[in-house]
Amino acid sequence: MLIGQSADPEFTAEVRAFIEARPEIQKVFNSITYQMGDEVLLSVKAQVDGTGGSAEMVRRINAVEAAVKEKFPVIRWSFFEPDVQD
């Protein structure tokens, strides 16, 4: 796996379910995992609870990313795109 590949589908589904269950997230539009050796890159596009302004939204995204990395320590990189539609 020198060039990487998608992470195991069961792992990807577990990560997505974890994110969808977070109170900060209203809807996950899509997510991508990319396995590189023992580490995973995660990219998520989701609707985030937008009450409280942009600074609060950033705080919520950071909380979700920290929780994901704590629950799934193989995730080394995460990229989160807040949006209102897919």
Rosetta blueprint (number, residue, H / E / L):
1 M L
2 L L
3 I L
4 G L
5 Q E
6 S L
7 A L
8 D L
9 P H
10 E H
11 F H
12 T H
13 A H
14 E H
15 V H
16 R H
17 A H
18 F H
19 I H
20 E H
21 A L
22 R L
23 P L
24 E L
25 I E
26 Q E
27 K E
28 V E
29 F E
30 N E
31 S E
32 I E
33 T E
34 Y E
35 Q E
36 M E
37 G L
38 D L
39 E E
40 V E
41 L E
42 L E
43 S E
44 V E
45 K E
46 A E
47 Q E
48 V E
49 D L
50 G L
51 T L
52 G L
53 G H
54 S H
55 A H
56 E H
57 M H
58 V H
59 R H
60 R H
61 I H
62 N H
63 A H
64 V H
65 E H
66 A H
67 A H
68 V H
69 K H
70 E H
71 K H
72 F L
73 P L
74 V L
75 I E
76 R E
77 W E
78 S E
79 F E
80 F E
81 E E
82 P E
83 D L
84 V L
85 Q L
86 D L
